[in-house]
Amino acid sequence: MSDLVASIFKLENARGFFVPEFSINYFETDTNNQWIINCGGSRAYFVRIGEGLFNNFKDQCDDSHFMAKRVLISLLICGMGLFRAICTH
């Protein structure tokens, strides 16, 4: 049975901008784990589904923060603005 890890981030922008709504499904080729990322407004939801995710839970938290940074950099590069993610869980 697969494990599920969820992280919720509040997204803030100094100019008061909101994040446009988008969804990403990402499969890790080396582990067959799946990421489901939903963003919009002032929130970002990260769900990771896979085998053995609870073996080292700290690594899962680190992975969620790493993925959040990748999304924030993508928003900056595409001209949406500079955001910061604050973990709310």
N, C-alpha and C positions, 0 to 999 in steps of 0.2 A: 504494500500500500504506500502511496506517495505521501510525503510530508508537504506541508504548506506553511510558508512564512510570509507574513504581511507587514508592511511598513507604511506609515502615513506621515507625509511631510506637509507642513504649512509653507507655502511659497510667498515670500515678501519681496516687494520692489519699492525702493525709496520714492519713486515717482507715482506710486499708486496704481501701476499697471496690473492687469490680470493676465494670467497665462491662457492662451487659446486652448480650446478643447482638442485633445488628440489622444490616441490609443496606440500602443506599440505591443506587439507580440514578438518575443525574441527567444530563440532556442540556442542554448549553449551546445556547440557541437561536441565538445570534449566530455561533457557530463550528461547530456540529454535532459538537463533541467530547463524548465520553461519560465520565462519572465512575462508577466502581464503588467503593463504600465499604463495607467490612466491619469491624465492631467487635465486640469481645467479650472479656471477661476483662481482660487488661492490655495488649492490642494493638489497633491500628487499622491497617488496610491500605487504601491509596488507590491506585487504578489509573485512569489517564487514557488514553483511546484517541482518536486523531484524526490529522488531516493536519498535517504541518509542526511537530510538537511539538519536534523536535530543532533547529529553526532558532535558538532562543534557550533553551538548557537552563536558565539561571539563572531565567528567568521561570517555568518549570515547577516548579522547587523552591519559588519564592515562592508559586505558586498552591496547591501541596500544603499549605504551612504555613497559608495563608489559609483553605483548606477545613477543615483540622484545627481551627483556632480557631472556625470556625462550628459544627462538631460539638460542641466542648467547651462553647460557650455554650449550645447546645441542651440538652446534658446538665444544665447548671446550672439552666436555666429550668424544665426538667421535673422537678426535684427529685432527680436522681440524685447530685448532689454536685459538688464543685469538683475538677476534674482538671487535670493539666498534661500536655502531649504532649512527648515527647523523641524526636527523630529518631534512628533506629537504623541508617540505611543510610549 
